[in-house]
């Protein structure tokens, strides 16, 4: 057990991070397993969402995420599952600024 105050804090922080990473990885594995057993559009999108969440939280590396997404896409294509259309945000056109003439 550490004696120094900062080392004690690092132990607490590491414990929290471990719990968060295990929880994230567990949900990722279950989503991938669900998609693998019964490929559907909803399970595919859920698996991709869980992969993105794991990368964002730092639980898995971005290259591993890319590999998992590629494999999931290949399974979806083999199972004839069509991906959902991506929702893109519609940007409003910027208002035109009027030039002010100096006299």
N, C-alpha and C positions, 0 to 999 in steps of 0.2 A: 504494500500500500504506500502511495507516495506521501511525502512529508510536506513538500513545498505546495503553497496555496494554488499556484498556477497549474501545477501537475494534477492536483485534485480536480480542478475545473476541467482539464483536458479529459480526465477519466469520465466525468459526468457527460461532457459533450459527446465523447466517442460512444458512450452507451446509448445516448439519444439517437445519434446518427445510425448506429447499428440497427436499432429497432426500426427506424424509418426505412432503411435500405432493405431489411428483411421483409417488411410489410409490402413495399413497392415491388420487390422481386417476386414475392408470393402471388400478388395479384396479376403480375405480368405472366407468370407461368400458368396460372389457372385460365387466363384469357386465351393464351396460345393453345392450351390443351383443349379448351372448349371449341375453338375454331378448327383445330386439327380433327377432332372427333366428328363434328357436324359443321362443315363449312357453309356459312350463310353470309348474306350481306351485312347483317347487324353484328355477327360475331367477328367478321373481318374488320369492320370499322372499330369495334371495341378493342381488338388486339392491337391495331395500329395506334389507337389512342393511348393504351397502356404502355406501348413501346416509347412513344413520345414523352409520356410522363416520367418514365424511368430515366430517360436521357436528361430531361430537364432537371431532375432531382440529383443527377450525378451517380445513380446506381449502376448504370451500364454505360459503356463507351459508345460514342456516336457511330463508329464503324460496325460494332456489333448490332446496333439498332438497324442500320442500313441492311445488314445481312439478314436479320430476322424479318424485316419488312419485305425484302426481295423473295425470301422463301415463302412467306405468307401469300404474296401476290401470285407466285407460281402455283401454289396449292389452290388458290381461288380460281385461277385460270383453268387449271385441270378439272376442277369441280364445276366449271361453267357458272361461276358466281360473278355477276357484274358489279363493279365498284360503284358506290354511290357518287352522285355528281357533287363536285366540290362547290361549297357555298363561298362565293367571293363577295367581298364587301363592295358596294357600289359607291364610288367616290363622287362627291358633288363637285361640279366645276367651280374653280376659284372665281370669286367676284372680281370684275375688272376694276382696277384703280384708275381714277381720273387724274390726269395731270393738272397741276396747278401752275398757272402762268404767273411769272414774276413780272412786276411792272417797274 
